[in-house]
Amino acid sequence: MKAPLLRVHNLTKLFGGLRAVDGVSFDVHGGEILGLLGPNGAGKTVCFNLISGVYAPTAGEIHFSGRRTDGLPPHRMAALGLGRTFQIVKPFAQLRVLDNVLVACGVHHYGGLLRSFTSWTGQKTRQRAMELLEKVGLADEAHRKAGLLPLGHLRRLEIARALAVGHRLVLLDESFSGLREEEITPLMALVASIRQEGISVLLIEHNMRVAMKLSNRIVVLDHGCKIAEGTPAEIARNPRVIEAYLGRGGRAGAA
Ligand SMILES: Nc1ncnc2c1ncn2[C@@H]1O[C@H](COP(=O)(O)OP(=O)(O)OP(=O)(O)O)[C@@H](O)[C@H]1O
């Protein structure tokens, strides 16, 4: 069997006495969507921050794309093809939508922000940025100030920025949160199309319908620990998962 694209082994992060992530292990394979679920405060975002290099783990190992990466800073992870979105969208509000993506594209192609705007090679970067905006359905907004976009579009812009960097793996942190029902279905199609291109996705999602439908497999955390791993169907009937979400006596269908 092929080695996983991402392997997290015994990952642990302490904040003082708090075990925010406690001995968590899981793999993400090439071309799969892995859902990372769990109640509030379970340790999901801390996991993202560990994998993407924002935090160094207290213990444990992270292997990405064939090398050990725990402790590498975010720009090194980006250079290896790992992109991410944030729970709270943070565009460069004063820049145009296109420029927001150009900044992210510059990470790979031309070694920096300034050159991505100025050099002759900037032309190619621009083309790539426009392709990404087309992919996420924002080509018509390319010249608008990012700060003027509604939330649904901002989430798509975040995904375009993550894709500019993450040609192997993108981490999506609650990309569906706060969206209207009519925005959710097309965004699900977008995430599914990312996987179809062979890019793996690690997805934090509170919307169970979205998580169950999109994920090939799901890992569930609670109080920093992994309490379950399996297919969406297995997770939906797992008693520990039901208890973590609903307390004793809960029903899977309601999760
Ligand atoms: N920088 C930090 N310093 C101290 N404690 C932190 C820090 N970041 C997170 N925590 C704590 O770690 C625990 C896990 O937080 P995390 O943000 O990963 O939860 P989560 O599963 O993403 O929750 P949510 O679904 O509410 O976003 C929480 O108790 C949180 O308060």
The ligand as an SDF file (V2000), in Angstrom:
LIG
                    3D

 31 33  0  0  0  0  0  0  0  0999 V2000
   -2.8320   29.1990   22.1660 N   0  0  0  0  0  0  0  0  0  0  0  0
   -3.5190   28.5530   23.1160 C   0  0  0  0  0  0  0  0  0  0  0  0
   -3.2000   28.6960   24.4290 N   0  0  0  0  0  0  0  0  0  0  0  0
   -3.8740   28.0400   25.3880 C   0  0  0  0  0  0  0  0  0  0  0  0
   -4.9050   27.2150   25.1650 N   0  0  0  0  0  0  0  0  0  0  0  0
   -5.2770   27.0420   23.8810 C   0  0  0  0  0  0  0  0  0  0  0  0
   -4.6200   27.6970   22.7950 C   0  0  0  0  0  0  0  0  0  0  0  0
   -5.2140   27.3290   21.6290 N   0  0  0  0  0  0  0  0  0  0  0  0
   -6.2050   26.4890   21.9800 C   0  0  0  0  0  0  0  0  0  0  0  0
   -6.2490   26.3220   23.3060 N   0  0  0  0  0  0  0  0  0  0  0  0
   -7.1630   25.4490   24.0430 C   0  0  0  0  0  0  0  0  0  0  0  0
   -6.9950   24.1350   23.5090 O   0  0  0  0  0  0  0  0  0  0  0  0
   -8.2510   23.4480   23.4980 C   0  0  0  0  0  0  0  0  0  0  0  0
   -8.5520   22.9670   22.0890 C   0  0  0  0  0  0  0  0  0  0  0  0
   -8.8240   24.1180   21.2830 O   0  0  0  0  0  0  0  0  0  0  0  0
   -9.1650   24.0360   19.7400 P   0  0  0  0  0  0  0  0  0  0  0  0
   -9.2570   25.4540   19.2610 O   0  0  0  0  0  0  0  0  0  0  0  0
   -8.2310   23.1520   19.0270 O   0  0  0  0  0  0  0  0  0  0  0  0
  -10.6080   23.3720   19.7730 O   0  0  0  0  0  0  0  0  0  0  0  0
  -11.5350   23.0180   18.5230 P   0  0  0  0  0  0  0  0  0  0  0  0
  -11.7900   21.5590   18.5430 O   0  0  0  0  0  0  0  0  0  0  0  0
  -10.9800   23.6000   17.2710 O   0  0  0  0  0  0  0  0  0  0  0  0
  -12.8780   23.7660   18.9600 O   0  0  0  0  0  0  0  0  0  0  0  0
  -13.9470   24.6290   18.1090 P   0  0  0  0  0  0  0  0  0  0  0  0
  -14.7640   23.6370   17.3690 O   0  0  0  0  0  0  0  0  0  0  0  0
  -14.7300   25.3430   19.1800 O   0  0  0  0  0  0  0  0  0  0  0  0
  -13.1840   25.5630   17.2210 O   0  0  0  0  0  0  0  0  0  0  0  0
   -9.2990   24.4280   24.0460 C   0  0  0  0  0  0  0  0  0  0  0  0
   -9.4700   24.1500   25.4140 O   0  0  0  0  0  0  0  0  0  0  0  0
   -8.6370   25.7780   23.8280 C   0  0  0  0  0  0  0  0  0  0  0  0
   -9.0940   26.7240   24.7770 O   0  0  0  0  0  0  0  0  0  0  0  0
  1  2  1  0
  2  3  1  0
  2  7  2  0
  3  4  2  0
  4  5  1  0
  5  6  2  0
  6  7  1  0
  6 10  1  0
  7  8  1  0
  8  9  2  0
  9 10  1  0
 10 11  1  0
 11 12  1  0
 11 30  1  0
 12 13  1  0
 13 14  1  0
 13 28  1  0
 14 15  1  0
 15 16  1  0
 16 17  2  0
 16 18  1  0
 16 19  1  0
 19 20  1  0
 20 21  2  0
 20 22  1  0
 20 23  1  0
 23 24  1  0
 24 25  2  0
 24 26  1  0
 24 27  1  0
 28 29  1  0
 28 30  1  0
 30 31  1  0
M  END
$$$$
